[in-house]
Amino acid sequence: MPRLLILLLALFAGAVSAQDARPVRLKDVARVAGVRENPLTGYGLVFGLSGSGDSSRNRATLQSVANTLQGFGISVSLDDLASRNVAAVLVTAKLPAFAEPGQQLDVQVASAGDARSLTGGTLMLAPLLGPDGRVYAIAQGAISVGGYQVEAITASVQKNHPTVGWVPSGATVERAAPLGVAGDGRHLSILLNDPDFTTAQRIVSALAASVPGTDVRAEHAGKVTVDFGQVPDSLVAEISRIENVVVNPHRKSRVVVNERTGTVVAGGDVRLGRVSISHGELRIEISTTYSVSQPDGVYIRPSANIGSVVVPDSEIKVSEGVAPIVTVPEGATVADLIAALRAIHLSTRDVIAVLQSIKAAGALDGELLIQ
């Protein structure tokens, strides 16, 4: 095949159905309402670059450097700043739930100007703000880029993206995370990662059997509410017991296709109806050659209409191969289909097109997701 087809299928293809999915802990398919990460964003400067920072065209960077020096008691004019050893960057991080002051976070740094590389730079003290505009962390440290860019007069070599980097454990939390477990302690909301009515009802049944004395009900396909009746002595202990309850989630039959990478991922429970596939191959080749037509004779005073002319000569060839026919029986899996399509030497892109056509024909018993 021209390109590698990556097909990841379930190990138990055809042995288990979607209703008999592997039991998992509740914490693997759901989360407690209010427990989530919070985005942090900041603006800062990276110093120590070897001539690969922002140019003097970035007035914002020059102004930022002048303001920083002003904080150290040094007054300079923007016209006196011409170094390319500084770059303006945007700093982002994620504040985990229940984060307390002193906890360290990983920080991502991305160039905001025309810097060529952040390799070797050091992020200067930068405050990180939450959506409410308050400072929750302070970031600073050496940047790890994981790439490089080397330039010469007529050539350049680049690996990865040298204008984006990380500062491992580069931020220190200064203010506790503002969000926690939602509710007054008597009620607990469980939010499903993948909303599904069947899974929600199975969670209700599992919690009712494992956590007696509570009122458990499904609000909708993505939310289950647990009512303790009164505030428990230890909410942490109750949540720990709830999130370790084993449930049997309902797995949806899906085929995921990524057209950019040519990846096809299918569950073992995805079945096909009886379908016949005919795939033809049409090739069109266009070749063009150019020749120069010169005027005959010698002209003492040539006219403006007399001169050399470049004449293109195009040739078109059309060839169409024999369209092979593949028949897939009722109840076959996507793995059987891929094996049949590989037998007729279809490329990855053609396999994706066939899957789309099978779904349109109503012969794919599952959901087709195109990424």
C-alpha positions as CSV (number, residue, x, y, z in Angstrom):
1,M,0.0,0.0,0.0
2,P,1.3,3.5,-0.8
3,R,0.7,4.6,2.8
4,L,0.7,2.8,6.1
5,L,-2.8,2.0,7.4
6,I,-3.0,2.0,11.2
7,L,-5.9,-0.1,12.3
8,L,-6.5,-0.5,16.0
9,L,-9.3,-3.0,16.7
10,A,-10.5,-4.4,20.0
11,L,-8.8,-7.6,21.1
12,F,-12.1,-9.3,21.7
13,A,-13.7,-8.4,18.3
14,G,-16.9,-10.3,18.0
15,A,-16.5,-12.0,21.4
16,V,-18.2,-9.3,23.4
17,S,-21.0,-6.9,22.5
18,A,-21.5,-3.2,23.3
19,Q,-23.8,-4.1,26.2
20,D,-21.1,-6.4,27.8
21,A,-18.3,-3.8,28.1
22,R,-15.6,-4.4,30.6
23,P,-16.5,-3.1,34.1
24,V,-14.6,-0.1,35.3
25,R,-14.5,2.2,38.3
26,L,-16.9,5.1,38.4
27,K,-14.0,7.6,38.5
28,D,-12.9,6.3,35.1
29,V,-16.1,7.3,33.3
30,A,-17.4,10.3,35.4
31,R,-16.2,13.1,37.7
32,V,-17.6,15.0,40.7
33,A,-19.2,18.3,39.7
34,G,-16.9,21.2,40.5
35,V,-13.7,19.2,40.4
36,R,-11.9,20.4,37.3
37,E,-8.8,22.3,36.1
38,N,-8.8,26.1,35.7
39,P,-6.9,27.8,32.9
40,L,-4.3,30.5,33.8
41,T,-2.8,33.0,31.4
42,G,-0.1,35.6,31.6
43,Y,2.3,37.8,29.7
44,G,6.1,37.8,30.2
45,L,9.5,38.3,28.7
46,V,12.2,35.7,27.9
47,F,15.7,36.9,28.3
48,G,19.1,35.4,27.3
49,L,18.3,34.6,23.7
50,S,21.3,34.5,21.3
51,G,20.0,37.1,18.8
52,S,16.9,35.1,18.0
53,G,14.4,37.3,19.9
54,D,12.0,40.0,18.8
55,S,13.2,42.6,16.4
56,S,12.9,46.4,16.9
57,R,9.6,46.3,14.9
58,N,7.9,44.9,18.0
59,R,7.2,48.1,19.9
60,A,5.3,46.2,22.6
61,T,8.4,44.1,23.4
62,L,10.6,47.2,23.6
63,Q,8.1,49.0,25.9
64,S,7.9,45.9,28.1
65,V,11.7,45.8,28.5
66,A,11.7,49.5,29.3
67,N,9.0,49.0,31.9
68,T,10.9,46.1,33.4
69,L,14.1,48.1,33.7
70,Q,12.1,50.9,35.2
71,G,11.1,48.6,38.0
72,F,14.8,48.2,38.8
73,G,15.4,51.9,38.8
74,I,16.9,52.1,35.3
75,S,15.3,54.6,32.9
76,V,16.0,54.0,29.2
77,S,14.5,55.3,26.0
78,L,12.9,52.9,23.5
79,D,15.3,54.2,20.9
80,D,18.2,52.9,23.0
81,L,16.9,49.3,22.9
82,A,18.1,47.4,19.9
83,S,18.9,43.9,21.3
84,R,17.3,40.8,19.9
85,N,18.0,38.8,23.0
86,V,14.5,39.4,24.4
87,A,11.2,38.0,23.3
88,A,7.6,38.7,24.4
89,V,5.7,35.5,25.2
90,L,2.3,34.4,26.4
91,V,2.4,32.1,29.4
92,T,-0.3,29.5,30.1
93,A,-0.8,26.8,32.7
94,K,-3.6,24.8,34.3
95,L,-4.6,25.2,37.9
96,P,-5.7,21.8,39.3
97,A,-8.7,21.5,41.5
98,F,-7.9,21.9,45.2
99,A,-4.5,23.5,44.5
100,E,-3.0,25.1,47.5
101,P,-0.3,27.9,47.8
102,G,3.2,26.5,47.2
103,Q,2.2,23.8,44.7
104,Q,4.2,23.8,41.5
105,L,2.8,23.8,38.0
106,D,4.2,23.1,34.6
107,V,4.1,26.2,32.3
108,Q,3.9,26.5,28.5
109,V,5.5,29.5,26.8
110,A,4.7,30.7,23.3
111,S,6.3,33.6,21.4
112,A,4.0,36.6,20.9
113,G,6.3,38.5,18.4
114,D,8.6,37.7,15.6
115,A,11.3,35.8,17.6
116,R,12.9,33.0,15.7
117,S,13.7,30.7,18.6
118,L,13.3,30.6,22.4
119,T,16.2,28.1,22.8
120,G,18.4,28.9,25.8
121,G,16.1,31.6,27.1
122,T,14.9,32.3,30.7
123,L,11.4,33.4,31.5
124,M,11.4,36.3,33.9
125,L,8.8,36.6,36.7
126,A,5.4,36.6,35.1
127,P,2.0,36.6,37.0
128,L,-0.6,34.1,35.9
129,L,-4.2,35.3,36.0
130,G,-7.4,33.3,36.2
131,P,-10.7,34.1,34.3
132,D,-11.7,36.4,37.2
133,G,-8.6,38.5,36.7
134,R,-6.9,37.5,39.9
135,V,-3.3,36.3,40.2
136,Y,-3.2,32.6,41.1
137,A,0.4,31.7,40.3
138,I,3.8,33.2,39.5
139,A,6.0,31.7,36.7
140,Q,9.7,31.9,36.2
141,G,12.5,29.7,35.0
142,A,14.6,28.3,32.2
143,I,12.7,27.2,29.0
144,S,12.9,23.8,27.5
145,V,12.2,24.0,23.8
146,G,12.8,20.5,22.5
147,G,13.8,21.9,19.1
148,Y,16.2,24.1,17.3
149,Q,16.7,26.4,14.4
150,V,20.1,27.0,12.7
151,E,20.4,29.6,10.0
152,A,23.1,30.4,7.5
153,I,23.3,32.9,4.7
154,T,21.5,30.7,2.1
155,A,20.1,27.8,4.2
156,S,18.4,27.0,7.5
157,V,17.6,23.9,9.5
158,Q,14.7,23.6,11.9
159,K,13.4,20.9,14.2
160,N,10.0,21.0,15.9
161,H,8.7,24.5,16.9
162,P,11.5,26.5,18.6
163,T,9.1,29.4,19.4
164,V,7.1,27.2,21.9
165,G,8.6,25.7,25.0
166,W,7.9,24.4,28.5
167,V,9.1,25.4,32.0
168,P,8.8,22.2,34.1
169,S,7.5,23.1,37.6
170,G,8.0,26.7,36.6
171,A,5.0,28.2,38.3
172,T,4.2,28.4,42.0
173,V,0.6,28.7,43.2
174,E,0.0,31.8,45.2
175,R,-3.8,31.5,45.7
176,A,-5.9,28.4,46.3
177,A,-8.1,27.1,43.5
178,P,-11.5,28.9,43.7
179,L,-13.6,25.9,42.8
180,G,-14.2,22.7,44.7
181,V,-17.0,20.1,45.2
182,A,-20.2,21.7,44.1
183,G,-23.2,21.7,46.5
184,D,-23.8,22.1,50.2
185,G,-22.4,18.7,51.2
186,R,-25.8,16.9,51.4
187,H,-26.0,16.5,47.6
188,L,-23.3,15.3,45.2
189,S,-23.5,15.5,41.4
190,I,-21.7,12.9,39.3
191,L,-21.1,14.1,35.7
192,L,-20.5,11.5,33.0
193,N,-17.5,12.1,30.6
194,D,-19.6,10.6,27.8
195,P,-23.3,11.2,28.4
196,D,-25.4,8.1,27.8
197,F,-28.8,7.2,29.2
198,T,-28.0,3.5,29.6
199,T,-24.7,4.2,31.4
200,A,-26.4,6.8,33.7
201,Q,-29.0,4.3,34.7
202,R,-26.4,1.6,35.4
203,I,-24.5,4.1,37.6
204,V,-27.7,4.7,39.6
205,S,-28.2,0.9,40.1
206,A,-24.6,0.4,41.1
207,L,-24.6,3.3,43.6
208,A,-27.9,2.3,45.1
209,A,-26.5,-1.2,45.8
210,S,-23.0,-0.1,47.0
211,V,-23.9,3.0,49.0
212,P,-27.1,2.2,51.0
213,G,-29.0,5.0,52.8
214,T,-28.6,7.4,49.9
215,D,-31.1,8.6,47.3
216,V,-29.6,8.2,43.9
217,R,-31.3,9.4,40.7
218,A,-30.3,10.2,37.1
219,E,-31.1,13.9,36.2
220,H,-30.4,13.2,32.5
221,A,-28.0,11.3,30.3
222,G,-24.9,13.2,31.7
223,K,-25.7,13.8,35.4
224,V,-26.4,11.5,38.4
225,T,-27.3,13.1,41.8
226,V,-26.6,11.4,45.1
227,D,-28.5,12.7,48.2
228,F,-27.0,11.8,51.5
229,G,-29.9,13.2,53.5
230,Q,-27.6,15.1,55.8
231,V,-24.0,16.3,55.7
232,P,-21.8,13.2,56.1
233,D,-19.1,13.2,58.7
234,S,-16.4,12.9,56.1
235,L,-17.3,14.0,52.6
236,V,-13.9,12.9,51.3
237,A,-14.5,9.4,52.5
238,E,-17.9,9.2,50.9
239,I,-16.6,10.5,47.6
240,S,-13.8,8.0,47.7
241,R,-16.3,5.2,48.3
242,I,-18.5,6.4,45.4
243,E,-15.8,6.9,42.8
244,N,-14.5,3.4,43.4
245,V,-17.8,1.7,42.8
246,V,-17.6,-0.6,39.8
247,V,-20.0,0.1,36.9
248,N,-20.6,-1.6,33.6
249,P,-20.7,1.3,31.1
250,H,-22.5,1.1,27.7
251,R,-20.0,1.3,24.9
252,K,-21.2,3.0,21.7
253,S,-20.3,1.4,18.4
254,R,-18.0,3.8,16.7
255,V,-15.5,4.0,13.9
256,V,-13.1,7.0,14.2
257,V,-11.4,8.1,11.0
258,N,-8.6,10.7,10.9
259,E,-8.2,11.9,7.3
260,R,-5.0,13.9,8.1
261,T,-3.0,11.0,9.4
262,G,-4.9,8.1,7.6
263,T,-5.8,6.4,10.9
264,V,-8.9,4.2,11.3
265,V,-9.9,3.1,14.8
266,A,-12.8,0.7,15.2
267,G,-14.4,-1.1,18.1
268,G,-14.8,-4.9,17.9
269,D,-18.5,-4.6,18.3
270,V,-19.0,-2.6,15.0
271,R,-20.7,-4.8,12.5
272,L,-21.5,-4.4,8.8
273,G,-24.5,-5.3,6.8
274,R,-24.2,-7.2,3.6
275,V,-22.7,-4.8,1.1
276,S,-20.9,-5.0,-2.3
277,I,-18.1,-2.5,-3.0
278,S,-16.8,-1.6,-6.5
279,H,-13.8,0.7,-6.7
280,G,-12.5,2.0,-10.0
281,E,-9.3,3.7,-10.7
282,L,-9.1,6.6,-13.0
283,R,-5.7,8.2,-13.9
284,I,-5.2,11.4,-15.8
285,E,-1.7,12.4,-16.8
286,I,-1.0,15.8,-18.3
287,S,2.5,16.5,-19.6
288,T,3.6,19.9,-21.1
289,T,6.7,20.6,-23.0
290,Y,7.8,24.1,-24.1
291,S,9.5,25.1,-27.4
292,V,10.8,28.4,-28.6
293,S,9.7,29.8,-32.0
294,Q,12.2,32.1,-33.6
295,P,11.3,34.5,-36.6
296,D,12.9,33.6,-39.9
297,G,15.1,36.0,-41.8
298,V,17.0,39.1,-40.8
299,Y,15.2,42.3,-39.9
300,I,17.1,45.7,-39.8
301,R,14.2,47.5,-38.1
302,P,12.2,44.8,-36.4
303,S,8.6,45.6,-35.5
304,A,7.3,45.4,-31.9
305,N,5.2,42.4,-33.0
306,I,8.2,40.4,-34.2
307,G,10.1,38.3,-31.6
308,S,10.7,35.0,-30.0
309,V,7.6,33.1,-28.7
310,V,7.4,30.3,-26.2
311,V,4.9,27.7,-27.4
312,P,3.5,25.1,-24.9
313,D,2.7,21.6,-26.2
314,S,0.4,19.7,-23.8
315,E,-0.4,16.0,-24.0
316,I,-3.2,14.3,-22.0
317,K,-3.3,10.6,-21.3
318,V,-6.4,9.0,-19.6
319,S,-6.4,5.4,-18.3
320,E,-9.0,3.6,-16.3
321,G,-8.4,0.4,-14.5
322,V,-10.8,-2.5,-14.1
323,A,-13.1,-1.9,-11.1
324,P,-12.7,-4.8,-8.7
325,I,-15.8,-5.9,-6.7
326,V,-15.6,-6.9,-3.0
327,T,-18.6,-8.5,-1.2
328,V,-18.8,-8.4,2.6
329,P,-21.2,-10.8,4.2
330,E,-23.8,-9.9,6.9
331,G,-22.3,-9.4,10.3
332,A,-18.7,-8.9,9.2
333,T,-16.5,-6.6,11.3
334,V,-14.5,-3.6,10.2
335,A,-11.4,-5.8,10.4
336,D,-12.9,-8.2,7.8
337,L,-13.6,-5.2,5.6
338,I,-10.1,-3.9,5.9
339,A,-8.6,-7.3,5.0
340,A,-10.8,-7.5,1.9
341,L,-9.9,-3.9,0.8
342,R,-6.2,-4.6,1.3
343,A,-6.5,-7.6,-0.9
344,I,-7.4,-5.3,-3.8
345,H,-4.6,-2.9,-2.9
346,L,-6.6,0.1,-1.8
347,S,-4.7,3.0,-0.3
348,T,-5.6,4.5,3.1
349,R,-7.5,7.4,1.6
350,D,-9.5,5.0,-0.5
351,V,-10.4,2.9,2.6
352,I,-11.6,6.0,4.3
353,A,-13.8,6.9,1.3
354,V,-15.2,3.4,1.3
355,L,-16.1,3.6,5.0
356,Q,-17.9,6.9,4.3
357,S,-19.8,5.4,1.4
358,I,-20.8,2.3,3.5
359,K,-22.1,4.5,6.3
360,A,-24.1,6.5,3.7
361,A,-25.6,3.2,2.3
362,G,-26.8,2.3,5.8
363,A,-24.6,-0.8,6.0
364,L,-22.5,0.3,9.0
365,D,-24.1,-0.5,12.4
366,G,-22.4,2.2,14.3
367,E,-21.3,5.8,14.4
368,L,-18.7,7.1,12.0
369,L,-16.7,10.0,13.3
370,I,-14.5,12.0,10.9
371,Q,-11.7,14.0,12.5
